[in-house]
Amino acid sequence: MRASRTTSSGTVSNALVTPHAKRHPVRTPVKGLYVAGDWVGDTGMLSDAALSSAREAAQAILSD
């Protein structure tokens, strides 16, 4: 389930948190495009997940 709304400074989109939700990988199908955030990667929750995925994205950038 997704909800979104538009504000004066942009669009905010949220997803319903479920225990078995699949998170996005750091690497994308687009060469050179990597993502990081609290719903990316398999480690942590919220800020821990954001930092963990940022670290993983940086390592992927250096290794690719």
C-alpha distances in whole Angstrom, upper triangle without the diagonal:
4,7,10,14,17,20,24,23,20,17,14,11,9,6,5,9,10,13,13,11,13,14,16,20,22,24,23,24,26,29,30,26,24,21,21,19,17,15,17,20,20,22,22,19,18,22,23,21,21,25,25,23,26,28,27,27,30,32,30,32,35,35,34
4,7,10,14,16,20,20,16,13,11,7,6,5,6,10,12,16,16,13,14,14,15,19,21,23,21,23,24,27,28,24,23,20,19,17,16,14,16,19,20,22,21,19,18,21,23,20,20,24,24,22,24,27,26,25,29,30,29,30,34,34,33
4,7,11,13,17,17,14,11,8,6,5,7,8,12,15,18,19,16,18,17,18,22,23,25,24,25,26,29,29,25,24,21,21,18,17,15,19,22,23,24,23,20,18,21,24,21,21,25,26,24,25,28,28,27,30,32,31,32,35,36,35
4,7,10,13,14,11,7,6,4,6,9,11,15,18,21,22,18,20,19,19,22,23,25,23,25,25,28,28,24,23,20,20,18,17,16,19,23,24,25,24,21,19,21,24,22,21,24,26,24,25,28,28,26,29,32,30,31,34,35,34
4,7,10,11,9,6,6,7,9,12,15,18,21,24,25,22,23,22,22,25,26,27,26,28,27,30,30,26,25,22,22,20,20,19,22,25,27,28,27,24,21,23,26,24,23,26,28,26,26,30,30,28,31,34,33,33,36,37,36
4,7,8,6,4,6,9,12,15,18,21,24,27,28,25,26,24,24,26,26,28,26,28,27,30,29,26,25,23,23,21,21,21,23,27,29,30,29,26,23,24,27,26,24,27,29,27,27,30,31,29,31,34,33,32,36,37,36
4,5,5,6,7,11,14,17,20,22,26,29,30,27,28,26,25,28,28,29,28,30,29,31,30,27,26,23,23,21,21,22,24,28,30,31,29,26,23,24,27,26,24,27,29,27,27,30,31,29,31,34,34,33,36,38,37
4,6,8,11,14,17,21,24,26,29,33,33,30,31,29,28,30,29,31,29,31,30,32,31,28,27,25,25,23,24,24,27,30,33,33,31,29,25,26,29,28,25,28,31,29,28,32,33,30,32,35,35,34,37,39,38
4,7,9,13,16,20,23,25,28,31,32,28,29,26,25,27,26,28,27,29,27,29,27,24,24,22,21,20,21,22,24,27,30,30,29,26,23,23,26,25,22,25,28,26,24,28,29,27,28,32,31,30,33,35,34
4,7,10,13,17,20,22,26,29,29,26,26,23,22,25,24,25,24,26,24,27,25,22,22,19,19,18,19,19,21,25,28,28,27,25,21,22,25,24,21,24,26,24,23,27,27,25,27,30,29,28,31,34,32
4,7,10,13,17,19,22,26,26,22,23,21,20,23,22,24,22,24,23,26,25,21,21,18,18,17,18,17,19,23,26,26,25,23,20,21,24,22,20,23,25,23,23,26,27,24,27,30,29,28,31,33,32
4,7,10,13,16,19,22,23,20,20,18,18,21,21,23,22,24,24,26,25,22,21,17,17,15,15,15,17,21,23,24,22,19,17,18,21,19,17,21,23,21,21,25,25,23,26,29,28,28,31,32,31
4,7,10,13,16,19,20,16,17,15,15,19,19,21,20,22,22,25,24,21,20,16,16,14,13,12,15,19,21,22,21,18,15,17,20,18,17,20,22,19,20,24,24,22,25,28,26,27,30,31,30
4,7,9,12,16,16,13,15,14,14,18,19,21,20,23,24,26,26,22,20,17,16,13,12,11,14,17,19,19,18,15,13,16,18,16,15,19,20,18,20,23,23,22,25,27,26,27,31,31,31
4,6,9,12,13,10,12,11,13,17,18,21,20,22,23,26,26,22,20,17,16,13,12,10,13,16,17,18,17,14,13,16,18,16,16,20,20,18,20,23,23,22,25,27,26,27,31,31,30
4,6,10,11,9,12,12,15,18,21,23,22,25,26,29,29,25,23,20,19,16,13,11,15,17,17,18,17,14,14,17,19,17,17,21,21,20,22,25,24,24,28,29,28,30,33,33,33
4,7,9,7,10,11,14,17,19,22,22,25,26,29,29,25,23,19,18,15,11,10,13,15,14,15,14,11,11,15,16,14,16,19,19,18,21,23,22,23,26,27,27,29,31,32,32
4,6,5,9,11,14,17,20,23,23,25,27,30,30,27,24,21,19,17,14,12,14,15,14,15,14,12,14,17,18,15,18,21,20,19,22,24,23,24,27,28,27,30,32,32,32
4,6,9,11,15,17,20,23,23,26,28,30,30,27,24,21,20,18,14,12,15,14,12,13,13,11,14,17,17,15,18,20,19,19,22,23,22,24,27,27,27,29,32,31,32
4,6,9,13,15,18,20,21,23,26,28,28,26,23,20,19,18,15,12,14,13,11,13,14,13,15,19,18,15,18,21,19,18,22,23,21,23,26,26,25,28,30,30,30
4,6,10,13,16,18,18,20,23,25,26,22,20,17,16,15,13,9,11,11,10,13,13,12,14,17,17,14,16,19,18,16,20,21,20,20,24,24,23,26,28,28,28
4,7,9,13,15,15,17,19,22,22,19,17,15,15,14,12,9,9,9,9,12,13,13,15,18,17,13,15,18,16,14,18,19,17,18,21,22,20,23,25,25,24
4,7,9,12,12,15,17,19,19,16,14,11,11,10,9,6,5,6,7,10,11,11,12,15,14,10,12,15,13,11,14,16,14,14,18,18,17,19,22,22,21
4,7,9,9,11,14,16,16,13,10,8,9,9,10,7,5,6,8,11,13,13,14,16,15,12,12,15,13,10,13,15,12,12,16,16,14,17,20,19,18
4,6,7,10,12,14,14,11,9,8,9,10,11,9,6,5,8,11,14,15,15,16,16,12,12,14,12,9,11,13,10,9,13,13,11,13,16,16,15
4,6,10,11,12,11,9,5,5,6,9,11,10,6,6,10,12,14,15,15,16,15,11,11,12,10,7,8,10,7,6,9,10,8,10,13,13,12
4,7,8,8,8,7,5,7,9,12,15,13,10,10,13,15,18,19,19,19,19,15,14,15,14,10,11,12,9,7,11,11,7,9,12,12,10
4,5,7,8,6,6,7,11,14,16,14,11,12,15,18,20,21,21,21,21,17,16,18,17,13,14,16,13,10,14,14,11,12,15,15,12
4,6,9,8,9,11,15,17,20,17,15,15,18,21,23,24,24,25,25,21,20,22,20,17,18,19,16,14,17,17,13,14,17,16,13
4,6,6,8,11,15,18,20,19,16,17,20,23,25,26,25,25,25,22,21,22,21,17,17,19,17,14,16,17,13,13,16,16,13
4,6,8,12,15,19,22,21,17,18,21,23,26,27,26,26,26,23,21,22,21,18,17,18,16,13,15,15,12,10,13,13,10
4,6,10,13,17,20,20,16,17,21,22,24,25,25,24,24,21,19,20,19,16,15,16,14,11,12,13,10,8,11,11,8
4,7,10,14,17,16,13,15,18,20,22,23,22,21,22,19,17,17,17,14,13,15,13,9,11,13,10,9,13,13,11
4,7,11,14,13,10,11,15,16,18,19,18,18,18,15,13,14,13,10,9,11,10,6,9,11,8,8,12,12,11
4,7,10,10,7,9,13,14,16,16,15,15,15,12,10,12,11,8,8,11,9,7,10,12,10,11,14,15,14
4,7,8,6,8,11,12,12,13,11,11,11,9,6,8,8,5,5,8,8,7,9,12,11,12,15,16,16
4,6,5,8,11,11,11,10,8,8,9,7,4,7,8,6,7,10,11,10,13,15,15,16,18,20,20
4,6,8,10,9,8,6,5,6,7,5,4,8,9,8,9,12,13,13,15,17,17,19,21,22,23
4,7,9,10,9,8,8,10,10,7,7,11,11,9,11,14,13,13,16,18,17,19,22,22,22
4,7,8,10,10,10,11,11,7,7,10,9,6,9,11,10,10,13,14,14,15,18,19,19
4,6,8,10,11,12,11,7,9,10,8,6,9,10,8,9,13,13,12,15,17,17,17
4,7,9,12,13,11,8,11,12,9,8,12,12,10,12,16,15,15,18,20,19,20
4,7,10,11,8,6,9,9,7,8,11,11,10,13,15,15,16,18,20,20,21
4,7,8,5,4,8,9,7,9,12,12,12,15,17,17,18,21,22,23,24
4,6,5,5,8,10,9,11,13,14,15,17,19,20,21,23,25,25,26
4,6,5,6,9,10,11,12,14,15,16,18,20,21,22,24,26,26
4,5,5,6,8,10,10,12,14,15,16,18,20,21,23,24,25
4,5,5,6,9,10,11,12,14,15,17,18,20,21,23,24
4,5,5,6,8,10,10,12,14,15,16,18,20,21,22
4,6,5,6,9,10,10,12,14,15,16,18,20,21
4,6,5,6,9,10,11,12,14,15,17,18,20
4,5,5,6,9,10,11,12,14,16,17,18
4,5,5,6,8,10,10,12,14,15,16
4,5,5,6,9,10,10,12,14,15
4,5,5,6,9,10,11,12,14
4,5,5,6,9,10,10,12
4,5,5,6,9,10,10
4,5,5,6,9,10
4,5,5,6,9
4,5,5,6
4,6,5
4,6
4
